[in-house]
Amino acid sequence: MHIDINLASQPYEDRSKFWLRWGSPLAILGILTLWLLYSVISGLIVAHKDNTLIREREEQIASRDREKAAAETLLSLPQNRTTRDRSQFLNDLFQRKAFSWTRVFEDMEQVMPARLHVVSINPEMGDDNQLEIKLHVAGESRERALELVHRMEASKRFQQTHIVSERLLQGQGGDNVDFEINAQYVPETPSGATPSRGGAP
């Protein structure tokens, strides 16, 4: 029987075989660990910046709300009520003066289906200072009115379009039905506006 006994104080180890076998996986694992640490630290830094920005915006909004509340309180005082009412009247007047009948009719021509016509248009300022169009139309069928509503909804000039009421007619002037339609009108912005032809406000 032959037994190999290594009595050396530092036995020989084949380290090159170990690194050949495990070197690449360990290097990849180290790189992955460093990348994960970098991602976590970067995410924490970005999150801290975002939280700081959010707090600043919230403080600005709260400050504006306090200023608005203070202004409303001041305008609500009896001695300032006349000024508030006059200011509201002037704001409404300016918004009405900005309303162009020519532009509205041009926009309506773009969406009006055949065999349907406008009976009347009445613009009003809503509670949220949005210009509302109360539209009275008549035509040969309900499908034409529904087509008008769909076209208005797809248009950039009209929003929240809906039928308020509909009524059957007894062949008055060739019309079989008439409809009351409400919509919010969004005038074209000055930057993209085309000068209206003789549009009187």
C-alpha positions in Angstrom: 0.0 0.0 0.0 1.3 3.5 -1.0 0.0 6.6 0.8 0.9 10.2 -0.3 1.5 12.5 2.7 2.3 16.2 2.1 4.3 17.4 5.1 5.0 20.9 3.7 4.0 23.9 5.8 2.3 25.5 2.7 0.9 22.8 0.5 0.9 23.4 -3.2 -2.4 24.6 -4.7 -3.2 25.0 -8.3 -4.6 28.5 -8.2 -4.5 29.0 -11.9 -7.2 26.3 -12.3 -9.4 28.0 -9.7 -9.2 31.4 -11.5 -9.8 29.9 -14.8 -12.9 28.2 -13.5 -14.3 31.0 -11.3 -12.6 34.2 -12.4 -15.0 35.2 -15.1 -18.2 34.5 -13.1 -16.7 36.4 -10.1 -15.8 39.4 -12.4 -19.3 39.5 -13.9 -20.8 39.3 -10.4 -18.6 42.1 -9.2 -19.5 44.3 -12.2 -23.2 43.6 -11.7 -23.0 44.5 -8.0 -21.3 47.8 -8.8 -23.9 48.6 -11.4 -26.7 47.8 -9.0 -25.1 50.0 -6.3 -24.8 52.8 -8.9 -28.4 52.5 -9.9 -29.7 52.5 -6.3 -27.6 55.6 -5.4 -28.6 57.4 -8.6 -32.2 56.6 -7.9 -32.0 57.9 -4.4 -30.4 61.1 -5.6 -33.1 61.6 -8.3 -35.9 60.8 -5.8 -34.4 63.4 -3.4 -34.4 66.0 -6.1 -37.9 65.2 -7.1 -39.2 65.3 -3.5 -37.5 68.7 -3.1 -39.1 70.0 -6.3 -42.5 68.7 -5.3 -42.3 70.4 -1.9 -41.3 73.7 -3.5 -44.2 73.4 -6.0 -46.6 72.5 -3.1 -45.4 75.6 -1.1 -45.9 77.8 -4.2 -49.4 76.4 -4.7 -50.2 76.9 -1.1 -48.9 80.5 -1.2 -51.0 81.2 -4.3 -54.1 79.7 -2.6 -53.5 81.9 0.4 -53.1 85.0 -1.8 -56.3 84.1 -3.7 -58.2 83.5 -0.5 -57.0 86.8 0.9 -58.0 88.6 -2.3 -61.4 87.0 -2.3 -62.0 87.9 1.3 -60.9 91.5 0.6 -63.3 91.7 -2.4 -66.1 90.2 -0.4 -66.1 93.1 2.0 -69.2 95.4 1.6 -67.1 98.4 0.7 -65.4 96.4 -2.1 -68.4 94.6 -3.5 -69.0 97.3 -6.2 -65.4 96.9 -7.4 -65.7 93.1 -7.5 -69.0 93.3 -9.5 -67.6 95.9 -11.9 -64.4 93.7 -12.4 -66.6 90.6 -13.1 -68.7 92.6 -15.5 -65.6 93.9 -17.4 -64.1 90.5 -17.6 -67.3 89.1 -19.0 -67.5 92.0 -21.5 -63.9 91.4 -22.7 -64.6 87.7 -23.2 -67.8 88.5 -25.1 -66.0 91.0 -27.3 -63.4 88.4 -28.1 -66.2 86.2 -29.5 -66.2 86.2 -33.4 -69.4 85.2 -35.1 -67.5 84.8 -38.4 -65.0 82.4 -36.9 -67.8 80.4 -35.2 -69.7 80.0 -38.5 -66.6 79.0 -40.3 -65.9 76.4 -37.7 -69.5 75.2 -37.9 -69.3 74.9 -41.6 -66.4 72.4 -41.1 -68.5 70.0 -39.0 -72.1 70.5 -40.3 -73.4 67.4 -42.2 -75.5 67.7 -45.2 -79.3 68.1 -44.8 -78.9 69.7 -41.4 -78.9 73.4 -40.8 -78.5 75.9 -37.9 -81.6 77.5 -36.6 -79.9 79.6 -33.9 -76.6 80.0 -32.0 -76.5 81.5 -28.5 -73.1 82.0 -26.8 -73.0 82.2 -23.0 -70.2 82.3 -20.4 -70.3 79.3 -18.1 -69.6 79.3 -14.4 -66.0 78.2 -15.1 -65.5 81.1 -17.5 -65.7 78.8 -20.5 -67.5 80.0 -23.5 -70.6 77.7 -24.1 -72.4 77.5 -27.4 -76.1 76.7 -27.2 -76.9 75.4 -30.7 -80.4 74.8 -32.2 -80.3 72.7 -35.4 -83.0 71.1 -37.6 -82.9 68.5 -40.3 -84.3 65.4 -41.9 -83.1 62.7 -39.4 -81.7 62.0 -36.0 -78.7 60.4 -37.5 -77.6 63.7 -39.0 -77.7 65.4 -35.5 -75.7 62.5 -34.1 -73.2 62.8 -36.9 -72.9 66.6 -36.1 -72.2 65.7 -32.4 -69.5 63.2 -33.4 -67.9 65.7 -35.7 -67.9 68.5 -33.1 -66.3 66.1 -30.5 -63.5 65.3 -33.0 -63.0 69.0 -33.7 -60.4 71.1 -31.8 -62.9 74.0 -31.6 -65.7 72.2 -29.6 -65.5 70.2 -26.4 -68.0 68.4 -24.2 -70.6 68.3 -26.9 -74.0 66.8 -26.0 -77.6 66.8 -27.0 -79.8 68.6 -24.5 -83.2 67.9 -26.2 -84.7 66.6 -29.4 -88.2 67.1 -30.9 -90.1 65.6 -33.8 -91.5 68.0 -36.3 -94.5 67.5 -38.5 -92.8 68.2 -41.8 -92.2 71.9 -41.1 -90.2 73.3 -44.0 -88.9 69.9 -44.9 -87.4 69.3 -41.4 -88.4 66.2 -39.5 -86.5 66.8 -36.2 -84.8 69.6 -34.3 -82.2 69.4 -31.6 -80.7 71.6 -28.8 -77.0 70.9 -28.6 -74.6 72.4 -26.0 -70.8 72.5 -26.4 -67.8 74.4 -25.1 -66.3 76.6 -27.7 -62.5 76.9 -27.8 -61.5 79.9 -30.0 -58.3 79.6 -32.0 -55.3 81.0 -30.1 -53.8 84.2 -31.5 -50.5 82.4 -32.3 -52.2 80.1 -34.7 -55.2 82.2 -35.6 -56.0 83.1 -39.2 -57.4 86.6 -39.6 -61.1 86.3 -40.0 -62.7 87.9 -43.0 -64.7 90.8 -41.7 -65.4 89.1 -38.4 -67.3 91.4 -36.2 -67.0 90.6 -32.5 
